[in-house]
């Protein structure tokens, strides 16, 4: 029998309508508000027996409509994103198989659910449920899918085990579990389990003994056994971990990654070395940190991994690779240089606090004031109070801004359509830096160094601040770590510490207690050591998957060869002997310098000569051959693999003619590209200057340009735009770039991207020309949305960064006001939206409510085609291909459907 699906909508004054579609009937029933109250729907204007699927999501319901409860044949009921606190009468729907109650206002678990014996899918996520009573799940023997995430649960009922023969998916993430719920261990057919963001410290080994579990996620818990770094390796690594624990009792490992950040010459290296050596150790200016330096230090039974980051801005583009969560951040501030004004605060303190808030928003920050011997006592106290007050104000401002964004979404005409943005902002609201009291020290006084040491130890012992400082490890983890340290320090090991994975395994296997070490277990242990920063192993990089860096500091050495302070001077000082060795001349060197200064580009020979010059001057010629190879013309060198992986440079090739040696392309089969005959060039966006070339090629902005902006709060992170350039230009090989602008070309169509990074007004602006035909419109929006997707994916690397995409108001003289564009969440449904195909065959009817919008700020009225342009009436037939649809509701929400990119929503509102 053919099933029917019914959808309800809540627009006032609309008439019920019935549509017949190929493959079955869809019956749309209009809810009529009682007494004009939008949140109190009455009965349905049309009632039918035998409906099997009803969608009542986003209707602001407070009670269930009688028309729904009177249909015993109903099998699927979607009540997502309403205002329900109870579901009285739901027990009448005894044939219900799917019930969605997510994102409501339910506090007490609905007992009537136990009457739904046919239920297979139940979603109660994002409510306020604290307790689930016994006796519910024992009546749900067919339940396969259960979502209880984002509630206030701390335990699960024992009778959940009654679903052991059926339950396959369980999500209890974002709750208050401090201990793993025992009933879950009895779910023999469980395939997917989510327990993220609770307060779990230990996972039971029984959970991983069966073979049914295929996906498990536990990030965001203060796990000790197994540690989070082990869980990040997946189910098999967790199984291997528990298997190794059976061979011996676990050993506690108390290790803290400690990152020293701060402006140049603040005293970071002096503090680092003084703490390590147990006495004052001043570092001369000429020995200041270049890149990052790593060392170990012990206080009592705690091991500290000190990461000393250089303060020069040039090095910050590589810092993001190593700034990780679950670390103690020591922010070093030169109190002698500090002045109680906003400019100095931003340079010496605010820059670092902002970037930490975006990159690792849950970090613990210990401010340390140095050079107190150069200040008066009352001056030190005044500056300490000023710094603490301004940092507190920064956090308060961030919290206020997030509350403002959340309030705007909740106060919009249809807040349910911004639920994914709202959830993201609520997560960010719960993540904030913990800033400890500033410790002022005189680096020349041993007593002050001991005072700082005592303060650090006191804080790391605080389990509220550092719940994951203790990890339980199998003995073999510590044994392999100790053996690796011995190998790295042995005389036969080169200074660079790079070893082949197979060679490392053979060396370790020679140790008596590691004779049975196999490749799989070694890889598990290397992944753990990589995540805590003891070794570096990039198994995800094709050209480096078999290389292990036993000395992480050497990786920093590789980075700083080309991303460093005063690189131009290094280039100019390349010796004649080095030039000859790379078949280059002094004239070539001059050309390299000019090209680098003007275009931030270096050819392959220039890079080889520059790297050789720096390494050979330090007696590291063997290192040069290891990372750059023997041949000056061929090969995929390790250095470039690293730089491109972390988006620090982009290979640029000039294809002057077709390549007759290229292999034939056969759809569905691997295609190996052949390297051209020309020399490779590499673009380093960090060193770009702002030139007029991009603007000249673009030709100026036009009023009819398709135009959107991606706004960043609190600001665009340092190095973000440069990394975006590498990502975008790797997709679109024809491009022009400058310091804050980029022009991409695809199929002859230009797209301009401009960066504006001002305080409280940071955005990337995207513009392309308004096309004339249907095919052109589809291509233009595909192009725009593809670039927006690149921006959004890159922004995910900054968990504390809020990005909001808008289309500006076109009235001159007004600040841009616009519509949010945001992606649909995983569980959102497109049928919630009224379909108006701007790029399909149907046209937006003239004179409809959707045809004109009013800016909420300036009051200017304009046609919707200026936001999402309508297709002209007289058009050629588009080529045969899957259509890309744009959906728009009466309040401006837009969704980009089944095309090559996904995405978006709009709402014209005040920023």
N, C-alpha and C positions, 0 to 999 in steps of 0.2 A: 504494500500500500504506500502511495506517495505521501511523504510527510510535508507539512506546511510549517513555515517559520513566520512568526509574527514579530514586528518591531513597533514599539510605541514611541511617539514623539510628543513633546509638550508645548508646541507652538500654539499660542492662543489664536482662535479664530479660524484655524485651518479645518478643512473638511476631510472626513475619512476617505481614503482612497485605496483601491485595490489594483495591484499590478500583476500581470502574468508574465513570467519569465521563462525562457527556455530551460527545461530541466526541472520545472516545478513551480508552484505558486508561492509568492511571498505576499502575505496579507499585512498591510500596514494599518494599525488601529490608533486613532488619535485620542489622547487623554484630554478630557475637558476639565480645566481647573474649577474647583468649587468656589463660588463667590469671588472669582478672580484671584485666588491665592495660588501662587505658583508652586508652593510646597505642599499643598493639600489636594492631590488629585482625587477625583471621585470615581465613578464607574467608567467603563469603556463605552464609547458611542456605538460600538459594534461588538457583538459577542458571538463567538462561534464555538461549537463543541469540536473536539478532536484536534485542537492545535497542539503541536508537540514542542515548539521552541518559542520562548518569549524573551525579548530583550527590553528590560526596563532600566538600563543603566543611565546614570546622569540625569535623573528626573526629579531629584530633590525630594524623593518620597520619604514620608515619615511613617506611613502605614502601608500594608499591602493592599492593592485594589481588589475588591470582591470579585471582579470579573476574572481575575487570574486564579484566585483560590477556588472558584467554582468549576475549574476545568481539571478533572481527575486524570485526564489523559496526558497532561503536561509532563515532558521528560527533561526539559532544559529551561532553567530560569536564571536570568542574569540580572542581579540587583546591585551591580557594582557602582560605587560612587554615588550613594544616596545619603539620606540622613536618618536611616533606620536605627532604632535602639532595640527593637524586638521584631520578631516575625511571627506574631500570633496567627494561628490558622494554617501554618505551613504543613502541619501533619496531615492535612486533607489531600495533599499532593503525593499520594503513596507510590506513584509510578516515577517519581522524579529521579533522574540519573545524574544530573548536573546542577549544582546550586552554587552560584557566585554571590558572595556577600562581602566582598572586599571593599575597603575604604568607606565604611559606614561609621556609626557611632555606637557600636555594640560594646557593652561593658560586661554583661552577664551572658555566658554561653547559652545559646537557645536549646533548651532541653527537648523541644519538639522535634529536633533533627533525628532523634533516635527512632522516630516513627517512619523514617524514610529508608526502608530496608533495601530498596533498589539502588541507593545512591552509590555512584562510582567516582564522582569528582566533587570535592567540597573545598571552597576557598573562603577563608575568614580572615585573611591577612589585612593588616593595617586598620585594626580596630583598637579597642582598649581592654581586651579580655585579660583578666588576671588568673582565673581558675577555670579549669574544665572539669565538671563533675564526673564521678564514676557512673557507669551504666549507659553511656551514650554509644561508644564505639563497639560495644559487644552486640549491638543491634544493627551494625553496618558491615555485614560479612563480605560485601562486594566492593568496598571502598578501595580505589586504586590510587587516587591522587588527593593529597591533603596539604593545603597551604595555611599555616598559622603564623607566618612571619610578621614582624612589626606589631607585636602586641606587648603585654606586660607579664608574660608567662614565666614561671620559675620551675614548673614541674608539669609532667604529663600524666594523665590517669593510667592506672595499671591495666585497664581493660583495652587500651590501645593495642595490646598484644593479640586481641581477638581478631585483628585484621592481618595477622601474620601470613595468611594464605593468599591475600589479594593486594595489600598496599605496596606500591612500586615507587611512589614519589612522596617525599616528606620535606617540607621547608619550615624550620623553626628558627630561622635566623632573626637577628635584631630583636631578641627578647632578653630575659634576665636570668638565664640558666647559669648557675655556678657549678653544677655537677651534671654529668651526662645522664639524661633520662633513661633508666633501665628498660622500660617497655620497648624502646627502639631496638634493643639487642635481640628481641624475639621476632622481629619482622624479617622472616627468612627470605622473602622475595623482593626486598627493598633494592631498587636499582639506583636511585638518585637521592642524596641526602644533603641538605643545606643547614649548617649550624653557625654561620658567620655572625660576627659581632654580638657575641654573648660574653660571659665571664668564665668560660671553661678553662681549667688549668690542666686537665688530664683527659685523654681519650682512652676508652677501654680497648684492649687488644682484640677482644671477642668480636668487635664490630667489623674487623678486617679479615676474619678467619674464613668466612664463606667467599664464594666467587660471584654472588649476585650483584654486589655493589659495583656500579660502573662509574659513578660520578660522586665526588665528595668534596665539599668546600667548607673550610673552617677558619678562614682568615679573619682577623679582627678579634681573636681570642687571646688572652695572655697564657698561651700554652707552654707547659714545661715538658710534658711527656705525651707525645713526641713534640719537639720544638716546632715553632711555626715554619722555620727554614726547611724542616723535613717534610712537613705537610704540603709545602709549596711544590714539592717534587711529584705529588700525585699518589694515588692509592698504592701502586706497586712499591714505591719507596717507603711508604708507611709500613707496609707488610714486611719489607726487608728489615726495617728498623726494629720492629717487634721480634722478628726472627732472631736478630742479633742479640737482643736483650735476654733471650732464653739461654744464651751461652755464658751469661755472667750478669751480676747485678749492675744496674745503671749507675753512672757516676755523675755527680753534680758538676756542672761547668758554669762558673760565675764570670761572665764576660760582658764588658760594656764598651760599645763603640763610642768614642768621644771625639767630636768634631770641633776644631778650633777655627772660628770664623771671625772676620773683622777686617777693617781697612788696612791698607799697606802701612807698615811700620808701627802697628799698634802694640806689638810685643808678644805676638802669638808664639813664635819660635822660642823666644826666651822663656816663656812660661812652660812650654812643652818640655824643653831640655832641662829646666830647673826641677820640674816635678820628677822627671825620669831619673836624674842623677842625685836627687835628694839634697841639692845645694844650689845656690844661685849660679846661673850660667848665662851671662850676657852674650847675645849674638850680634856680631858686627853688621853694619849695614850691607857690606859687600857679600855677606853670607845669608842674606834673607832668602826666604822660601821662593823657589821657582816652581810653580805648579802646585803639587801636593807632596808632603812628606809624611811617612807612616812609621810609627814606632810603638813598642809595647812597654807597659808600665804596670807594676803590681803594688796594690795597697792591701795589706792583709791577705785574704783569700780571693780577692777580686782581680781580674785581669782587665786592664784598660788598653784598648787599641786606639792610639792617638793618631788622628788624621789632621795634619796641619795644612790648612788651605791658604794659598797665596792670596793677598788682598787686592792685587791689581785687577782692574776690570777686565783686562784682556784674558785672564785665566778663568773668569767666571763662566764662560761658555762651556767649559769642561766640568765644572763643579757639579752640575746637575746629575752627572753619571754616578757620582759617589755620595751625594747627600741623600741619605736613606733614613727611613723612620726607625723608631725604637732606639734612638741614640741620644746621648747627652750632648747638647750643643753649648759650648763655652764661647760666648760672644765677647771678644776682647776689645776694649774701648780705651783709646789714649786720652786720659783725662786732661793732660796738659794741652793737647790740641783742641779739646772739646770746648765749645762756647755755647752758652745758653740761648741759642737762637735756632729757628727751624731749619736753616740751611745746613748748619753743622750737624744737627741731629739727623737730618735725612742722609747725609753723606756717611757718617760714622756709625749710625745705629739704625735709622728707619729703613734704609735700603735692605739691610740684612733681615730685619724683622718681617718686612713685607714679603721677601722671597721665601723665608722659612714658612710663613703663614700659607703661602700658595703651594710650596713643594712638599713640606712635611708638617701639616697643620696640627698634629698631635704631639709635637716635640716638646721636650723640656729644655728651657734655655736658662743658663746661668750667666748673667752679665758679670764681667770682671773688668774693673777699672785699673789701668796701669799708669805708671809715671807719676804716682802720688808724691814722690820725692821732689818733683818739680812744681808742686802746688802747695798753697797754704792749707792748713787743716780745715778752716771754715770754707775755703773754696772747694775742697774735695766734697764736703757734705752738701754744699749748694748744688754742685753738678750731679751728685748722686741722686738727690731729690728730683732735679729737673729731668734726668734721664728716665727714672722710674715713672714719673708722672706722665711723661710724653709716651712711653711705651704702653702704659695703662690706657691712655687716651686712644692710642692706635687700635688696641684690641676692642675698646668700647665702640669706636667708630665702625670697625668691621662688623661687630655684632649689630649695631644700629642699621647699617646698610643692608645686611641680610634680612633683618626684621622688616625693613622698608620694602625690599623686593618681595618678601613673602606676603606682606599686607597688600601690595598692589595686585598680586595674583589672586588672593582671596577676595579682593574687592572688585574684581573684574566682572563683566556681565555673566560669564559662564566659567567660573573657576575650575570646574571639573576638567575642562580641556587643558588645563595647565598643571594637572596633577603630577606629571613626571618632573616638571621644573620645580614644583613645590616640594616634592620628595627630595630632590637633589639639594635644594636650599636648606631643608630641614636637617639633612645629614651634615652639611657644612656648618650649620649653626651649632651642632653638637661637637664639632672639632675645633679646638682652639689651643693656641700655644699656652703652656704653663711657664710663666716667667718668674724665676726665683729672685730673691733679694740680691742686689748688686754687692759684690765683694771687691773692695778697693785694696790693691796690693802695691807694695814697693818691690819691684823685681830684684833689687839689689840687697834686700833684707831677707835672710834665711827664715826668720820667724814668720814673715808674711807668706812665704811659700808653704810653710807647714800649716798655716791657718787656712790657706786655700785647699790644701790636700785634705784637711779634716772636713771642710765644708763639702767637698766632692764626695767623700766617703759617706757622710751623713745622708746626703741626698740619694745616692744609689742604693742604700740600704732601705729606703722608704718604698715599700711594695706598692703603695698607691701611685707613686711616681713611675716606678720601674717594675711592673709586675712580671716582665719576661726576662729579668736579669739572670735568673737561674734556669738552666736547661739540663735535662736528664739525658745522658748519652750512653750508648753501648760502649763497652771498653775498647772495641776495635776502632771506633771513631777517634779516640784519643791516641791510640797506638799508631794509626795511619798518619795523623797530624804530626806526631813527634818524629816519625820516620821521614816525612816530607821536609820538616825543618832541618833534620840531619843531612838529607840529600842536598838541600839548597845551600847549606853552609860548607859542604864538602869541597875539597880542592879541585876535584875533577869537574865540578859544575861551573859553567861560565857565569860571569857576573850578572848577565841579563836574566838568568833563571828560567829561560824558556826551555821546555822539554816536550818531547813527543809523548802522547798519552800511552802508547804501547811501550815505549822505553821506560816510562815512569812505573807502569805496572810490573815490568820485569825487574826493575831495581827494588821495588817494594817487596816483591815475592821472594827476594833473596834474604829478607829478614826472617829469622827463625819463627817468630810468632805470627808472621803474615804469609806463611807459605801457601795457605789455602785461599788467599785473597783472589777473587775473580774480577773480571772487568765490570760487571754490573754493579757489584758492591762498591768498587772503587769509584765508579761514576756517581753513585749515590752520595758517597762521602765528599767527593769533590764539589758536588752541587751545594752541599751544606757549607763547606769551607768557603765556597765562592760567595754565598749569600751573607756570611758573617764578615767577609772581607779579608780572609787569611790568604787565599789564593785567588787567581782570576782564571776562569775557564768559560769562554764564550762558545758553548756547543751549538748555539743557534746561528753562528756566523760560519758559512760554508767553508771559507778558506782558513778558519781558525779552529774548527771543531776538534782537530787532533792535537792542538797546541795548548799546553797548560803553563800559565805564568806563576811560577813558585814565588816570585818576588813582585807583589803588586806595585811596588814603587817603580819598577821598570816600565809598567804600563803608563804611568804618569810621565816618565821620561819620553816615551814615544809621543804622547800628546803634545808635550811642551816643545818638541822639535819644530812644530809648525803653528801651534797656537800659543804664542808667548809675547811677552813684553819686548818692544824694540826689535821686531822681526826684520824690518827693513835694514837696520844696521847690520844684522847678521848676514843678510843677503849680500850687502855691499862688501862685506869683509871676506867673502869666499876667496881662498887662495888660488894662485895661478896653477899650482900643482893639481889641486882638486879639479879645476876647470879642465885641464888637459886630460885628467883621468876620465872625465865624462864627455870628452870630445867637444868641448866648448871653448869659447874665446872670451877675452875681456869685453869685446863688443857684445857678445851674447849676454854676459852678465849685466851690462848696462841696459840692454833691452829687457831683461828679466825684471830689473828694478823698476823701469818705467812702466811696464805692463802691470806689475803688482801694485804700484802706487795708484795707477789710474783705473784699473779694472779688477783689482784683488784676485788676479789669476797668475798661476805659475804653470809652466810647461813641465813635462815629466823629467826632462834633464835638469831643469832648475831645482826641482824638489830633491832629486838624487844628490845634486851637488851641495845643496843647502844642508841636507841631513848628514851627508858624509863629512862636510866641513865641521859641523858641531860635534859629531861623535868621534871623529879621528883626533880632534884637538883634545879630547878627554881620554885618548887611548882605548877607544872602543870600536875599532875597525871590524872586529868579528861580529859585533852587534849590527853594524850597517849591512853586512852581507846577509845576516839572518832575517832582517825585517824588510830589506829592499831587494834582495836577490843579487845574483852576479851579473845578469844581463842588463844593460842600460836601456833596452828597447822592448822587452817582453815581460810577461808574467803578471800575476795578480798579487802584489806585495802585501804583506801582513799589515803594514802601516796604513795603506789606503783602505784595506778592508775594515779596519777599526774606525778610521776617520769617517768613512761613508756610513758605517753602521750607526754611529752616533750623530750623524747629520751635521758634521763639522766641515765637510767639503763636498763638492759635486764634480764628477768627471764630466768634462765638456769636450765633445768631438765635432770637428768640422767635416761634414761629408760633402766633398766637392763634386764627386761623380758617383754613378752607380757602381757597386762592387760586383764584378763578374764572377768573383770567387764565392759569393754568398750561396749557402745551401738552399735547396728548394723548401718552400714552406708548404707543409701538408697539414690541413686542419685535423686536430685530434691527436697529432703526433708531436713528440718533443722537437723543438727547433733550436739548434745551436747557432747563435749569431757569430759572425767572424769579425775579428778586429780589423779596422781599416788600416791603411798604410800611413795615414798622417799621425803626427805626434799628439798624444793626449795632453789636454790642459785641465787644470783643476781650479775651480772657483772656491774661494774662501770668503763666505758672506760676512764674517766678522770684520773684515778689513775693508769692506765696501765704503766708498764715498758717495755723497748725494750729488748726482749730476742731472743735467737737464735732458739728457739723451732719451730717457724713458718718456718724459712729458712731450718731447718733440715727436716721437714715434706715435704716441697716443693721439696727439692733435687737440687736446683740450676737452673739458667736460661739456656735454650737451644736456639741455633740460629733459630730453626724452630718454636719456640713458636708463637702462635697467640698473637699479642702484640699491644695494643693501649694505648694512654695517654690522660688524660683530663687536659688541661692546664688552670690555673686560673689567672686572672688579676684583681686587682693588686697582690693578694696572696690568699692562702687558708685561709678562715676566722678561727679565733680561735674557737675551738670546733667543726668545721665542720666534721673532720675525725671521731671524737668520736661519733657524731650523726649518721654519715654514718654507722659506725660499728653496732649500735643498729638496724638501719633499715635493713641492709643487713643480719645480723645474725638472725633477726626475721623471714626472709624468708628461710634462709638456716641453719637448725638447727645443722648441722655438720660443725664446724669451729674451727680454731685456731686464736687467736688474740694477738697482742702486741701493743706497743705504736704507731708505724707508719706502721705496716703491718697487713695484715689479709689474711687468707687462707679459702676460702669457698669451700665446697664439695657438689656436686649435682650429684646424680646417680653415685657416685664413681669417678667423674671427678673433679680435683682441679682447682681453679681460684685464683690467687694471686693478691692482691691489696697492693701497696706500696705508702706511702705519701712522697713527696719531697717538702718541703716548704722553698725554698731559695728566696731571693729578686730577682724579675724579672725572676724567673725560678721556678715557683710553679706548681706541677702537681701531679695527681694520676696516677699510672701506673698499668695497668691491663694485666695479662698474663695467658694464659692457653695452655695446650699441643696441638700440631697439631695432629688432629685425622687422622684415616686411611680411613674411609668409608664415604659414603654419609650421612647416619644417624648420624654419629659422627660429621661431619662438620656442619650439621644443628643444632645439639644440642649445639656444641661449640659456634657458633655465637649467638644462642638464649641466652645462658648463659651470654656471654659477653655483649650483648645488653641490657639484663634485668638489669645488674648491672650498665651499663651506664645510663639507664633510672632512676634508683634510685639516682644516682649522680645529674642528671639534675633536677629531681623533688625537691631534697633538695636544690639545688642552687637557685631555684625560691624564696626562702625565703630571699635572699639577692639581692634586685633589682639593686644594683650597681655593681654586680659581673658578670664578663664576663668569660664564660667557653667555651673552644674550644677543641673538641676531634680530635686527630690526630693519624695517624699511623707512627711511626718513620722510617727514612731512616736506612737501615740495614748495611751501610758501617761503619766499625769500625773506630774510630778516628774522626768521624764527629758528631756534635751535632744533635739530632733528628730533622729531617725535615719530614713533612708528610702531610697527606691528611685530610682535614676537614671532620668530620662526624657530620651532623646536621639534625635535624628532619624536615620533610616537614611541611609547614604551612597548616592551615586549608583549604585554598582555592587552594592549588597547586595540579596539576594533574600529575599522574604517566605516562600518555601517552606522556608527554613531553620527556621522556627518551627512548633511544633505549634499548629494552629488551634483556639482555644477562643473561640467568639463570645459575648462578654459582652453585646453589644447585638443580636445576631441571634436566630434562633429557637432555636438550641441553647443549653442551659443548662450551666453548670459543674456536673459531677456532684458530688453531696454526698458528703463523706467522702474525696474524692480528695486526692492529695498537694498539688494546687494550691489546695485549699479553705482551708488554714490555713498561715500563715507565722509564723516566729519572729523577733523583732527580735534582731539580732546583738549589741546593746548591753545591753538590759535583760532579755532573755530572755522578754519578754511574748509570748504567742501570741494571734493574732487572725485573724479571717476575712479572706480576700482582698477581700471586698466593701468593707471599710473603706479599702482602697487604691484599687481600681477596682471600685466597687460592682456587684454582680450585679443583673441585671434581675429584678424580682419574678416569681414563677411565674404568677400570674393577671394577664394583661395584655390590653389591647385590641389589636386589629390595628393596626399602624402604617400611616400613609398611604403610598400607593405612591410610592416614590422610591428612588434608588440607595442601598443599605445602607451604613452605616459600620461597619466591623468592628474589633474590638479583639482582638489576638492576645496570648496569655500563655504563657510556657513555665514549666516546673516550677521554674525558679529566679527567676521574677519579671520576666522581660523582657517589656515591653509594646510593641506597635507599633500605631499608629493608621493604619488603611488608607484605603480609597477614599472619603474624605469631602471636605469643603471645605477642611480643613486637614490637614497631614501630620504625622505624627510620632514616635512616641516609644518609649522603652525604660525598663525598670525593673529595679533590682536592690536588694534590701534588704541594706544593708551599712553598715559603720562609716564615718563621714565622716572 
